[in-house]
Each structure stands twice: as C-alpha cells, then as structure tokens.
Amino acid sequence: MAQPPKLIVVMAFSRSDEGELVPAFEPVQFDTEERALRSARSLAGQHVGVLAWSREADPNIGEYGPPAVLFQSGEVPDME
C-alpha cells in the first residue's frame, strides 16, 4: 500500500516591535523531511524561533492527521 501524502512545512518567527512572536515569512512546504530539516537548521541562527513539522494530509478530501514536530529551535507558538 502506498504511503499517504505528507505535508512538510518549515516556519520561522521573529518579534514584532511590540514584542509579539510573528511569522518571519510565509510557511514553506518541502517534498522531503530531510530538506525541511536542512532548511530549519540553517534558519535557526537567524530567527527567534524555527519550527519544522509534518503530518499526513489529503487536501483533496480535507483530511489531515496530527502534526509531528521534526525540529524546533528557540521560541515558537504552540501548535493547535
């Protein structure tokens, strides 16, 4: 049986002038966890926080599994 499609995302965070945690840029989607991890590690020294996560996803039918953290560095918001 084929592996279900997987959504793999890297996000980076900065602080606003008011001190709030905000996305540094739009979330970036990757084809593999390895590429996402390389990107997240390289961003870790440049931002207040970095998060790489994945989850099984089938956007065609609107089904998404629970997120799994692949990499976390610094301050990141709670995943909902």
Buried (B, 14 or more C-beta within 10 A) or exposed (E): EEEEEBBBBBBBBBBEEEEEBEEBEEEBEBEEBEBBBBBBBEBBEEBBBBBBBBBBBEEEEEEEEEBBEBBBBBBBEEEE
